[in-house]
Amino acid sequence: MAGKIGLNITQICLPRECTEDEIIEEVLKLNEDPRVHGVYLHLPPASLTSRVLNTLRPEKDVDGVSDLNVGRLVRGDMSQGFTPPLANAVMELLARHGEQSPIQNHGREMSGVGPLTAALRMRNVVQSSSRWAQGQQYRPWTLRSLKLQPLSPVPSDIEISRAQTPKPVDQLAQEIGLLQEETEAYGRTKAKVRLSLLDRLREQPDGKYVLVAGITPTPLGEGKSTVVIGLVQALSAHLKLNSFACLRQPSQGPTFGVKGGAAGGGYAQVIPMEEFNLHLTGDIHAITAANNLVAAAIDARMLHEATQTDKALYSRLVPSVNGVRRFSPIQIARLCRLGISEIDPRALTPQEVSSFVRLDLDPAKVTWQRVVDTNDRFLRKITVGQASTEKGHVRETQFDIAVASEIMAILALADGLGDMKTRLGRMVVGSSRSGQPITAEDLGVSGALAVLMKDAIKPTLMQTLEGSPVFVHAGPFANIAHGNSSVLADKLALKLVGEDGFVVTEAGFGADIGMEKFFNIKCRASGLRPNVVVLVATVRALKMHGGGPNVSAGSPLPREYIDENLSLVTKGCSSNLRKQIQIAHLFGVPVVVALNVFKTDTQAEIDLVCQMAKESGAADAVPCHHWARGGRGSVDLAQAVKQASSQPSHFQFLYSQETPIVEKIRMIAQKVYGADDIELSPEAQAKIDYYNQQGYGKLPICMAKTHLSLSHLPEKKGTPTGFTLPIRDIRASIGAGFIYPLVGTMSTMPGLPTRPCFYDIDLDPVTEEITGLF
Amino acid sequence: MAGKIGLNITQICLPRECTEDEIIEEVLKLNEDPRVHGVYLHLPPASLTSRVLNTLRPEKDVDGVSDLNVGRLVRGDMSQGFTPPLANAVMELLARHGEQSPIQNHGREMSGVGPLTAALRMRNVVQSSSRWAQGQQYRPWTLRSLKLQPLSPVPSDIEISRAQTPKPVDQLAQEIGLLQEETEAYGRTKAKVRLSLLDRLREQPDGKYVLVAGITPTPLGEGKSTVVIGLVQALSAHLKLNSFACLRQPSQGPTFGVKGGAAGGGYAQVIPMEEFNLHLTGDIHAITAANNLVAAAIDARMLHEATQTDKALYSRLVPSVNGVRRFSPIQIARLCRLGISEIDPRALTPQEVSSFVRLDLDPAKVTWQRVVDTNDRFLRKITVGQASTEKGHVRETQFDIAVASEIMAILALADGLGDMKTRLGRMVVGSSRSGQPITAEDLGVSGALAVLMKDAIKPTLMQTLEGSPVFVHAGPFANIAHGNSSVLADKLALKLVGEDGFVVTEAGFGADIGMEKFFNIKCRASGLRPNVVVLVATVRALKMHGGGPNVSAGSPLPREYIDENLSLVTKGCSSNLRKQIQIAHLFGVPVVVALNVFKTDTQAEIDLVCQMAKESGAADAVPCHHWARGGRGSVDLAQAVKQASSQPSHFQFLYSQETPIVEKIRMIAQKVYGADDIELSPEAQAKIDYYNQQGYGKLPICMAKTHLSLSHLPEKKGTPTGFTLPIRDIRASIGAGFIYPLVGTMSTMPGLPTRPCFYDIDLDPVTEEITGLF
């Protein structure tokens, strides 16, 4: 990723006997080589065939041969581009070079280079250089919006998505200033964006950084993703401001279970929604492959250690290849951690050999689980190793859903390939019988993990229904991990939108969880500072917090949620909404409340929420109608966000990383959740002692708490008080870089209901149209 | 996939108040719409801005506006393209249309359409039509080869791969006559090819169809894939014949275990080899997701049926949505199979409801397994459902490696999206307590499977080290499945190479298994007929068959394999090689023996093999040096294949599908393997009775036998005789469409050794270069 400064002009000067094909092959290599900024074609005239000339990319054409070929340059352009002062400068330069001029040295095969030709060449060098230099700079956007004509009643998500033709993704990429070599298309509507962009635009100031969080939701969800998409549609298609949405990639499992897709909804969607919801560019599949390679390595290693002597293990781990025994780099890293400086395999003492070959993993202390991107409840607890080939080494373990993998959290927090590789290597998979943490690097697998993840680290570019750019990247769990999209997608987007642009990113769950982790974990990792928090509320959730009856998926909504009820709304606003605004203010960031309007909401209810939100300290509060009307329905929100982003933000962390683990947990519990105090189980206390001893005490905290209440009790709505937060256990994701206290039991594997979504999902084999996704 | 004949010319005629953006949006939609072959722009002159004019694709430009815009058409082309007879014809046509002319009807906003303009328009209609018609036809190749300069000693595979710059895949696609809309790039070096190609080129005669099979191999493998790649490099880069390699996608698991990659080797490789060996375009990941969705559906369904009444199940499976209960199409398919014609959910009798809602799967008779693309031996036998949420419904089951999934076999045999969907739906996952087969469609999951597999069905285009095209598609197991690359890749390639071109495809294992299945299963499914079989042999394997000592992975080769030993070679040729040639002749196809030369082979050994092969009936036999020298080292083989392909081929199946199951198995055992007879276990006999009863008797047979011997005993080399083939058990892949008798135990999950390949695999985070893949 190191920056390359300067200009690299290469000459092609092949022997006379080269065939046309061989020349073209050379040209194509140079066309593709990003290190070469321009090419001279110094060839015998007979070799300068039109095929050769047409092969060289115009932007690399220093000689202007492709222009000369069609005769335009000589006849038309001399009077305009090639001014007398420039011509003089070029002549002077040429004269100064004298015999040393590369043009004269290598031009011997040509028919004679007169001053005009030489000058033309120099002009082309200058043009080529300035083209290159411009290429390194920021390019203003020329975003073309897609027209939206919302229908009423609003059709199904897949129908809306299918009715809109997305721009070709290479066109979108060009519109937002990406260079051709910075994207890798995956089909016509998705492209991965290379991280080299960060290097090219490193001097470019970032845009405004907007976080979308929510109040404590009902189990049905309150539409944060649609708010993100609607807001970006409004900012880009209606206010004509550069803006980018950064979304999490959804797990594919729930798409076929109960939840359905996650590409937004109604007229605020990422399109094509089926591409968004299925496979995408394979990142989650790569995570699954990497995660399960670690798991296979763990069990196989325990078996091999249990059935082999030190000597046998050593002769296999460090085999003689053509008579030479050598440690691999990954093995040398393990030797270093063991304090063994010897790198000649023959020179290790038997004790050193033993400590090198035996990870001595305690089967009862393996914390690494297998994963699968399917809602498969029967894998929640399993016994493995029951075939006779595994010689009785059975073990109880479990599968989690793929997005619960620590590798997903790493993908979301890494700020480059090197950082990702380091984090993958330091992942702790369990501990030895003597209590030492065992890492992925100890297993020898960390290089392979980086290889498996090399493409997953590039964010995927897609677009909204109105043609605004979207990055989809990473989707870690919001309880056992931090629940935010990736640091890298946000960073790339902030450079691309430019100083006056907006990047809107999303945090999972309610603000007490997703936003708190966004600030304390993600912003700490990235160094980025948010300008505005958009807090999403719904009348439905506010009524629930105000004392409305239970809301649950699959049951019809009680009357209170359909009819106007200002009293419930008032109580909801003065409890949960007010508290969540206060939480954002703890971090010093202005808040705009976005009321996601449902068709059953009355004007009086809407007005009441907006008024009370502002009374509670929100910089502004506006209703949004993006679901029914697209970006046009979120223009007020966009204006409010733009206004709030010009206010000063005084961002601060809730705690310093130097604060002891227990104190960090207590601060979150008291200041964010409103608990009186915390209560540690003996297991939790023992783990804290262990983590402190291992040097993990400075890691930030990632609370694994229900999102359905500010407290640990899902049924406590509003602003619960007078409770003590129980810390049942504590775990650590050392690679991702956080410690996660468990408050209650977290399910890491969803199940399938009696009638999963898949009953309605179908594909027409003739039209290739998908039905039933939502 | 139905063909579209005729020309669809669309007009854009928008209201005056349309903005430029709105017009461009319309144009872009029509640009992208494959159903529209040409576009008229009937717009007010003020709207015909250069942005609008430049947006319309030239090939869709019926008005020639983009030409008019740059002024070339009027000034330059009239005298050439627009002959007086054509002008007259156009005038006549216009006159006949009179007031009904669409041009006059919609041209009211324009400044007046004179005869010249009208004529120009018509000329452009004609041009546009003929462009379209040409687009539907075969396009001759203009393949550019990549120059290869082999080094000695031969560097590592990854070094060779990295040293060559592949052509951009869109360029390769264009060179071999693919239209832009027929490819979907996945990065710069891989592209999926759409099946619509088959429709466009349906009238185009197929090229020659060459199968590469092998003699019975040593456990080290004899290099069939490198022969395929070397042969295609020779045919295309050296003989300048259109040719295509069709390869199987390797499982990713073994890449990190013992085997390493499968992109060929030395100077006969698919590049970039790391892309070939990792993720590729996600097909195996899609198979994993689809396979495991079925598995999750099975266990969840058994749990739901076990814990709910008929009524509860019915009300959940056919819920009331806004007061209406309705069966989904997948449920109606199940009703049909049950013989229930009623489609009003309220009208079913209680008995009908019960038989509809209860699959009544017998847990002991579930045959569907979960899969993972990782070598994870601890998943060979597991117990699932041990969490308390699964209420004691534990069950023993297993994971297989992903490529062992029946869905992989279906991908390889399907001849279109519709066929794949049908096969996915009819997959049998187990049987009910009353012995009825239960299908994926009964589970309601078949539509979702087709959706998950919609992109996997498109073959992936890559290239060899010398720039020849390669399809990588599907990679079913060669024992429990048929071990061949996909029917669709072969079909696409046969159309693309054209009548005089060559498609070289590969069968797994030795010819007794892979080739027999290629003929009896794959050719039966595809209707394709092979022209030549290339039979790969090595001196090493021949010596083994001649009585040489044991060869095993990880141990040094005994001296017999390094020193010249004509006696062992002779015995090997007269046993295994001769027999495998005879097997190919059973099917009426000429054989060319390709001796894959190793550096320890002597000239006398090489000559001996070639001589004896020809004596055994091979049309030709030649040594190949592709590993060390690339295509140039396989030119002799290419010439021999070209020669043999001009011989008549009298292809015939070994058995008719009407032959009873037992007889089919016996014919394979006796005629192909050389067994005296077969011996059925009682389980096998019972299964045959069951399959006959279920109507599966006409399916072809897919033997699951060791590949290390013609017999069932891996240690029996050469041409074993005097043995009886034991059929231990019989299983069926009803979706894929074959019955597979088990001869011995087949491992469907590899393990990791003490020091897996991953110890050496690494990624440089700065250069992004991968090391350690081979």
Contacts between the chains, C-beta under 8 A, distances in Angstrom:
chain1	res1	chain2	res2	distance
A	1	B	765	7.6
A	1	B	766	6.2
A	2	B	766	6.3
A	21	B	144	6.1
A	21	B	145	6.4
A	21	B	147	7.7
A	22	B	147	5.8
A	24	B	144	6.3
A	25	B	144	7.1
A	25	B	145	7.9
A	25	B	146	6.2
A	25	B	147	5.4
A	28	B	144	7.9
A	28	B	165	7.3
A	28	B	167	6.6
A	28	B	171	7.9
A	29	B	165	4.8
A	32	B	165	5.9
A	32	B	168	6.9
A	33	B	165	7.7
A	144	B	21	6.3
A	144	B	24	6.4
A	144	B	25	7.4
A	145	B	21	6.3
A	146	B	25	6.0
A	147	B	21	7.2
A	147	B	22	5.4
A	147	B	25	5.1
A	165	B	28	7.0
A	165	B	29	4.6
A	165	B	32	5.7
A	165	B	33	7.6
A	167	B	28	6.7
A	168	B	32	7.2
A	184	B	186	7.8
A	184	B	187	4.2
A	184	B	188	6.4
A	185	B	185	4.7
A	185	B	186	7.6
A	185	B	187	7.4
A	186	B	184	7.8
A	186	B	185	7.5
A	186	B	186	5.2
A	186	B	187	7.2
A	187	B	184	4.2
A	187	B	185	7.4
A	187	B	186	7.2
A	187	B	192	7.3
A	187	B	455	7.7
A	188	B	184	6.4
A	192	B	187	7.4
A	252	B	289	6.2
A	256	B	293	5.8
A	256	B	448	5.5
A	274	B	451	7.5
A	278	B	451	6.8
A	278	B	452	6.6
A	279	B	282	5.7
A	279	B	285	7.0
A	279	B	286	6.2
A	279	B	289	7.6
A	279	B	452	7.8
A	279	B	455	7.1
A	282	B	279	5.7
A	282	B	282	4.5
A	282	B	285	6.1
A	285	B	279	7.0
A	285	B	282	6.1
A	285	B	285	3.6
A	285	B	288	7.6
A	285	B	289	7.6
A	286	B	279	6.2
A	288	B	285	7.6
A	288	B	288	7.8
A	289	B	252	6.3
A	289	B	279	7.6
A	289	B	285	7.6
A	289	B	373	6.3
A	289	B	374	6.7
A	292	B	372	5.7
A	292	B	374	4.4
A	292	B	376	6.5
A	293	B	256	5.8
A	293	B	374	5.6
A	293	B	758	7.1
A	295	B	374	7.7
A	295	B	376	6.8
A	296	B	374	5.0
A	296	B	375	5.9
A	296	B	376	3.8
A	296	B	377	7.5
A	296	B	378	7.3
A	296	B	752	5.7
A	297	B	752	6.4
A	297	B	756	7.1
A	297	B	758	7.4
A	299	B	376	7.3
A	299	B	377	7.4
A	299	B	378	4.1
A	300	B	377	6.3
A	300	B	378	7.4
A	300	B	751	6.3
A	300	B	752	4.0
A	300	B	753	7.9
A	300	B	756	7.6
A	303	B	377	7.8
A	303	B	378	7.8
A	304	B	753	8.0
A	304	B	754	4.5
A	308	B	754	7.0
A	313	B	754	6.4
A	316	B	753	7.4
A	316	B	754	4.0
A	316	B	755	5.2
A	317	B	754	6.3
A	317	B	755	5.0
A	317	B	759	7.7
A	319	B	755	6.7
A	328	B	759	4.9
A	328	B	760	5.4
A	329	B	762	6.5
A	330	B	759	6.0
A	330	B	762	7.2
A	331	B	759	6.9
A	370	B	372	7.7
A	370	B	376	7.7
A	372	B	292	5.7
A	372	B	370	7.8
A	372	B	372	7.5
A	373	B	289	6.2
A	374	B	289	6.7
A	374	B	292	4.4
A	374	B	293	5.5
A	374	B	295	7.7
A	374	B	296	5.0
A	375	B	296	6.0
A	376	B	292	6.5
A	376	B	295	6.7
A	376	B	296	3.8
A	376	B	299	7.3
A	376	B	370	7.8
A	377	B	296	7.5
A	377	B	299	7.4
A	377	B	300	6.4
A	377	B	303	7.8
A	377	B	387	7.5
A	377	B	389	6.4
A	377	B	390	6.3
A	378	B	296	7.3
A	378	B	299	4.0
A	378	B	300	7.4
A	378	B	303	7.8
A	378	B	384	4.3
A	378	B	385	4.4
A	378	B	390	5.9
A	378	B	393	7.8
A	378	B	395	7.5
A	379	B	384	6.0
A	380	B	386	7.8
A	380	B	387	3.7
A	380	B	389	6.4
A	380	B	390	7.0
A	381	B	385	7.8
A	381	B	386	4.0
A	381	B	387	3.9
A	381	B	390	8.0
A	382	B	382	5.3
A	382	B	383	6.1
A	382	B	384	5.0
A	382	B	385	7.8
A	382	B	386	6.1
A	383	B	382	6.1
A	383	B	383	4.3
A	383	B	386	6.6
A	384	B	378	4.3
A	384	B	379	6.0
A	384	B	382	5.0
A	385	B	378	4.5
A	385	B	381	7.9
A	385	B	382	7.9
A	386	B	380	7.8
A	386	B	381	4.0
A	386	B	382	6.1
A	386	B	383	6.6
A	386	B	396	7.2
A	387	B	377	7.5
A	387	B	380	3.7
A	387	B	381	3.9
A	387	B	398	7.7
A	389	B	377	6.4
A	389	B	380	6.4
A	389	B	751	7.4
A	390	B	377	6.3
A	390	B	378	5.9
A	390	B	380	7.0
A	390	B	381	8.0
A	393	B	378	7.8
A	395	B	378	7.5
A	396	B	386	7.2
A	398	B	387	7.7
A	416	B	765	7.1
A	417	B	763	7.3
A	417	B	765	4.0
A	417	B	768	6.9
A	418	B	765	3.7
A	418	B	766	7.2
A	420	B	765	7.8
A	421	B	763	6.5
A	421	B	765	5.4
A	444	B	755	7.7
A	444	B	756	7.6
A	444	B	758	6.3
A	444	B	759	4.3
A	445	B	758	5.1
A	447	B	758	7.0
A	447	B	760	7.8
A	447	B	761	5.0
A	447	B	762	3.4
A	447	B	763	6.2
A	447	B	771	8.0
A	447	B	772	7.0
A	448	B	256	5.5
A	448	B	757	7.9
A	448	B	758	3.7
A	448	B	761	4.4
A	448	B	762	7.9
A	450	B	762	7.3
A	450	B	763	4.2
A	450	B	765	7.3
A	451	B	274	7.5
A	451	B	278	6.8
A	451	B	761	5.5
A	451	B	762	7.3
A	451	B	763	4.9
A	451	B	770	5.5
A	451	B	773	7.6
A	452	B	278	6.6
A	452	B	279	7.8
A	454	B	763	5.9
A	454	B	768	6.7
A	454	B	770	7.6
A	455	B	187	7.7
A	455	B	279	7.1
A	751	B	300	6.3
A	751	B	389	7.4
A	752	B	296	5.7
A	752	B	297	6.4
A	752	B	300	4.0
A	753	B	300	7.9
A	753	B	304	8.0
A	753	B	316	7.4
A	754	B	304	4.5
A	754	B	308	7.0
A	754	B	313	6.4
A	754	B	316	4.0
A	754	B	317	6.3
A	755	B	316	5.2
A	755	B	317	5.0
A	755	B	319	6.7
A	755	B	444	7.7
A	756	B	297	7.1
A	756	B	300	7.7
A	756	B	444	7.6
A	757	B	448	7.9
A	758	B	293	7.1
A	758	B	297	7.3
A	758	B	444	6.2
A	758	B	445	5.1
A	758	B	447	7.0
A	758	B	448	3.7
A	759	B	317	7.7
A	759	B	328	4.9
A	759	B	330	6.0
A	759	B	331	6.9
A	759	B	444	4.3
A	760	B	328	5.4
A	760	B	447	7.8
A	761	B	447	5.0
A	761	B	448	4.4
A	761	B	451	5.5
A	762	B	329	6.5
A	762	B	330	7.2
A	762	B	447	3.4
A	762	B	448	7.9
A	762	B	450	7.2
A	762	B	451	7.3
A	763	B	417	7.3
A	763	B	421	6.5
A	763	B	447	6.3
A	763	B	450	4.2
A	763	B	451	4.9
A	763	B	454	5.8
A	765	B	1	7.6
A	765	B	416	7.1
A	765	B	417	4.0
A	765	B	418	3.6
A	765	B	420	7.9
A	765	B	421	5.4
A	765	B	450	7.4
A	766	B	1	6.4
A	766	B	2	6.1
A	766	B	417	8.0
A	766	B	418	7.2
A	768	B	417	6.8
A	768	B	454	6.7
A	770	B	451	5.5
A	770	B	454	7.6
A	772	B	447	7.0
A	773	B	451	7.6
